[in-house]
């Protein structure tokens, strides 16, 4: 004759497995849904902490499985007009090279960006309304060692229809990057050449070229 307790345990075990599966699915779902909101919040707070007064972001999408981050409709301003506008930013990260202490950005696409770069009387750079600190702070040997253990690589960088406005007390320039492409630049392969092609307008004067770096 079967033991009633053992029979009850056998009947309950499939339900426990199902509940665990549901909990796992809900956790993954919350992670996938919540991560873009967390990234959007981090970008906004980061720009505000750096000096922006108002930051608007239209949409953020992140797929952890493919490593693709997409940011659309970003505007940052310190006054009435925005100093930074990004219509589309797409970054694709390859996760596997991280195991070898390599940061590989498979692709970066920047489309429809507008950026203001100013230089004040003290020669301080102000990029997109943000004060950029000088790079005269010396790193400790420990910090330099930690930084040198990581390499970085760019598979492809593509800039399309981006505008940069340069302002200083001595001159001002308007740079329109119609198309710029940089391919295969890796710090762990310093002897490998990288291809750079560009089509730009500087103060309405067209400048284009192809370079092998």
C-alpha positions as a printed NumPy array, in Angstrom:
array([[  0.   ,   0.   ,   0.   ],
       [  1.414,   3.421,  -0.984],
       [  2.43 ,   5.894,   1.651],
       [  0.073,   8.933,   1.416],
       [  2.897,  11.3  ,   2.382],
       [  5.16 ,  10.08 ,  -0.421],
       [  2.288,  10.338,  -2.914],
       [  1.619,  13.933,  -1.859],
       [  5.3  ,  14.821,  -2.257],
       [  5.38 ,  13.316,  -5.735],
       [  2.311,  15.337,  -6.712],
       [  3.727,  18.576,  -5.311],
       [  7.151,  18.389,  -6.953],
       [  5.984,  19.212, -10.496],
       [  4.212,  22.295,  -9.144],
       [  7.409,  23.463,  -7.435],
       [  9.313,  23.116, -10.692],
       [  6.635,  25.061, -12.53 ],
       [  6.67 ,  27.845,  -9.942],
       [ 10.435,  28.13 , -10.215],
       [ 10.145,  28.356, -13.977],
       [  7.536,  31.1  , -13.638],
       [  9.698,  33.027, -11.152],
       [ 12.677,  32.752, -13.473],
       [ 10.653,  33.912, -16.491],
       [  9.229,  36.855, -14.524],
       [ 12.728,  37.84 , -13.324],
       [ 14.114,  37.755, -16.858],
       [ 11.097,  39.701, -18.113],
       [ 11.524,  42.405, -15.477],
       [ 15.222,  42.638, -16.295],
       [ 14.569,  43.043, -20.016],
       [ 11.821,  45.606, -19.437],
       [ 13.572,  47.53 , -16.671],
       [ 17.099,  47.767, -18.123],
       [ 16.266,  50.353, -20.832],
       [ 14.583,  52.555, -18.226],
       [ 17.634,  52.23 , -15.972],
       [ 19.976,  53.167, -18.846],
       [ 17.762,  56.117, -19.768],
       [ 17.816,  57.319, -16.16 ],
       [ 21.597,  56.859, -15.926],
       [ 22.233,  58.878, -19.114],
       [ 19.932,  61.669, -17.963],
       [ 21.39 ,  61.852, -14.468],
       [ 24.935,  61.658, -15.817],
       [ 24.413,  64.653, -18.12 ],
       [ 22.704,  66.63 , -15.373],
       [ 25.536,  65.852, -12.956],
       [ 27.992,  67.068, -15.611],
       [ 26.213,  70.406, -15.943],
       [ 23.156,  70.081, -18.191],
       [ 20.018,  71.763, -16.886],
       [ 17.438,  69.905, -18.962],
       [ 17.763,  66.476, -20.583],
       [ 15.136,  64.79 , -22.746],
       [ 15.47 ,  61.295, -24.215],
       [ 12.879,  59.995, -26.629],
       [ 13.565,  56.268, -26.401],
       [ 16.176,  53.773, -25.19 ],
       [ 16.328,  50.168, -26.314],
       [ 18.812,  47.575, -25.086],
       [ 19.116,  43.927, -26.081],
       [ 21.513,  42.128, -23.708],
       [ 21.615,  39.049, -25.924],
       [ 22.9  ,  40.895, -28.995],
       [ 24.666,  43.652, -27.044],
       [ 22.902,  46.411, -28.99 ],
       [ 22.074,  49.723, -27.294],
       [ 19.964,  52.288, -29.187],
       [ 19.286,  55.82 , -27.985],
       [ 16.866,  58.036, -29.907],
       [ 15.866,  61.68 , -29.605],
       [ 18.36 ,  62.913, -26.988],
       [ 18.483,  66.628, -26.202],
       [ 20.569,  68.318, -23.525],
       [ 20.569,  72.019, -22.793],
       [ 21.838,  74.521, -20.265],
       [ 19.863,  77.472, -21.662],
       [ 17.057,  78.094, -24.09 ],
       [ 18.543,  76.173, -27.025],
       [ 20.019,  72.655, -26.843],
       [ 23.809,  72.286, -27.009],
       [ 23.522,  68.58 , -27.754],
       [ 21.062,  66.798, -30.048],
       [ 21.312,  63.133, -31.049],
       [ 18.714,  61.751, -33.399],
       [ 20.084,  58.203, -33.295],
       [ 22.943,  56.519, -31.453],
       [ 23.488,  52.787, -31.852],
       [ 26.265,  50.867, -30.089],
       [ 26.887,  47.144, -30.541],
       [ 29.123,  45.501, -27.93 ],
       [ 30.663,  42.054, -28.323],
       [ 30.559,  40.287, -24.944],
       [ 33.002,  37.427, -25.585],
       [ 36.187,  39.55 , -25.814],
       [ 35.508,  40.741, -22.257],
       [ 36.829,  37.359, -21.131],
       [ 40.202,  38.416, -22.584],
       [ 39.985,  41.893, -21.028],
       [ 39.114,  43.428, -24.371],
       [ 36.3  ,  45.906, -24.995],
       [ 35.171,  45.362, -28.57 ],
       [ 32.609,  47.747, -30.003],
       [ 31.465,  45.969, -33.146],
       [ 29.73 ,  49.075, -34.453],
       [ 28.9  ,  52.641, -33.488],
       [ 26.357,  54.591, -35.522],
       [ 25.736,  58.271, -34.879],
       [ 23.073,  59.909, -37.014],
       [ 21.674,  63.433, -36.972],
       [ 23.76 ,  64.779, -34.094],
       [ 24.313,  68.465, -33.35 ],
       [ 27.035,  69.478, -30.928],
       [ 28.366,  72.822, -29.714],
       [ 31.999,  73.108, -28.593],
       [ 33.089,  76.369, -26.979],
       [ 36.378,  77.626, -25.596],
       [ 36.263,  80.361, -22.981],
       [ 38.882,  83.02 , -22.249],
       [ 40.661,  80.664, -19.86 ],
       [ 41.062,  78.135, -22.704],
       [ 38.626,  75.814, -20.94 ],
       [ 36.639,  73.575, -23.267],
       [ 32.864,  73.531, -22.926],
       [ 31.374,  70.643, -24.887],
       [ 27.582,  70.51 , -25.213],
       [ 27.349,  72.996, -22.359],
       [ 29.48 ,  70.771, -20.118],
       [ 32.782,  71.925, -18.628],
       [ 35.456,  69.395, -19.535],
       [ 38.134,  69.078, -16.826],
       [ 41.767,  69.332, -17.794],
       [ 43.774,  66.129, -18.089],
       [ 46.676,  67.189, -15.878],
       [ 45.78 ,  64.887, -12.983],
       [ 48.51 ,  62.306, -12.541],
       [ 47.446,  58.707, -12.119],
       [ 48.939,  56.459,  -9.5  ],
       [ 51.001,  53.479, -10.719],
       [ 48.18 ,  51.198,  -9.568],
       [ 45.597,  53.11 , -11.651],
       [ 47.866,  53.089, -14.714],
       [ 48.445,  49.358, -14.341],
       [ 44.709,  48.652, -14.057],
       [ 43.973,  50.741, -17.156],
       [ 46.711,  49.124, -19.231],
       [ 45.335,  45.608, -18.692],
       [ 42.292,  46.403, -20.833],
       [ 42.338,  46.84 , -24.607],
       [ 39.706,  48.476, -26.761],
       [ 38.725,  47.883, -30.367],
       [ 36.363,  49.457, -32.889],
       [ 34.918,  47.29 , -35.625],
       [ 33.155,  50.11 , -37.491],
       [ 32.27 ,  53.695, -36.661],
       [ 29.78 ,  55.426, -38.944],
       [ 28.784,  59.098, -38.608],
       [ 25.994,  60.412, -40.847],
       [ 24.678,  63.992, -41.09 ],
       [ 26.268,  65.306, -37.927],
       [ 26.99 ,  68.969, -37.234],
       [ 29.611,  70.45 , -34.911],
       [ 29.691,  74.159, -34.114],
       [ 33.02 ,  75.459, -32.785],
       [ 33.063,  78.771, -30.91 ],
       [ 35.893,  80.735, -29.317],
       [ 36.907,  84.33 , -28.796],
       [ 39.145,  84.192, -31.881],
       [ 37.114,  82.224, -34.418],
       [ 34.042,  80.134, -35.078],
       [ 33.591,  77.194, -37.446],
       [ 30.7  ,  75.143, -38.659],
       [ 31.572,  71.509, -39.436],
       [ 29.064,  69.308, -41.192],
       [ 30.005,  65.603, -41.257],
       [ 27.96 ,  64.251, -44.124],
       [ 29.528,  60.789, -43.953],
       [ 32.453,  59.44 , -41.96 ],
       [ 33.489,  55.816, -41.63 ],
       [ 36.292,  54.285, -39.568],
       [ 36.936,  50.543, -39.755],
       [ 39.049,  48.004, -37.899],
       [ 40.883,  49.931, -35.181],
       [ 42.184,  47.68 , -32.384],
       [ 44.615,  48.542, -29.619],
       [ 45.703,  44.89 , -29.421],
       [ 46.723,  44.956, -33.111],
       [ 48.781,  48.156, -33.45 ],
       [ 50.351,  47.046, -36.752],
       [ 46.996,  46.514, -38.45 ],
       [ 45.894,  49.41 , -40.645],
       [ 42.53 ,  51.108, -40.2  ],
       [ 40.515,  52.664, -43.01 ],
       [ 39.074,  56.163, -42.686],
       [ 36.799,  57.771, -45.266],
       [ 35.004,  61.084, -44.831],
       [ 32.837,  63.634, -46.601],
       [ 32.575,  66.898, -44.696],
       [ 31.821,  70.581, -45.101],
       [ 33.841,  73.094, -43.079],
       [ 32.268,  76.537, -43.26 ],
       [ 30.464,  75.325, -46.4  ],
       [ 33.732,  74.224, -48.052],
       [ 33.591,  70.573, -49.079],
       [ 36.445,  68.376, -47.851],
       [ 36.58 ,  64.622, -48.425],
       [ 39.208,  61.928, -48.441],
       [ 40.265,  58.332, -47.862],
       [ 43.035,  57.51 , -45.451],
       [ 44.798,  54.393, -44.227],
       [ 45.843,  54.822, -40.62 ]])
